[in-house]
């Protein structure tokens, strides 16, 4: 859990959006494996240091380099943020958010997970896949609902049914392998 809090903090700083960590932790799980001070300093960096902007939208608003936690009002770079818009302009804003912000969040998540793995040697992914690569049927679930389900899926003869189980560790944006086309599946079961 502590790893995900550290990862979420950095994703939030890069994407400039809030990140929520949902955890289903047993009461008996008390081991906390925090990086040491040197690793934490390397992970978070200098609070006053400047970092490159990871998205085109941030570059437009904040310039090519910005403080880790930027000030939104800058006299040197005047832009209008949060202004009231009519319906027509709001439609353009939503389209721009998809192109300039939301489209980059998965890349930011993947990059941050890779950086954390390089620092701590603990690797996390957006999902775990069990079962068939060339599936006709799929089950998508969260880690809590998948408890024991993966073993059941793998121990029974599922090859003839071509079933795969995807356990999501990241709920938004939902990340599945590039070769999975949900619309071409015969059956899809979502367990919550």
Buried (B, 14 or more C-beta within 10 A) or exposed (E): EEBBEBBBBBBBBBBBEEBEEEEEEEEEEEEEEEBEEEBEEEBBEEEEEEBEBBBBBBBEBBBEEBBBEBEEEEEEEEEEEEEEEEEEEEEEEEEBEEEBBBBBBBEBBBBBBEBBBEBBEEEBBBBBBBBBEEBEBBBBBBBEBBEEBBEEBEEEEBEEBBBBBBBBBBEEEEBBEEEBEEEEBEEEEEEE
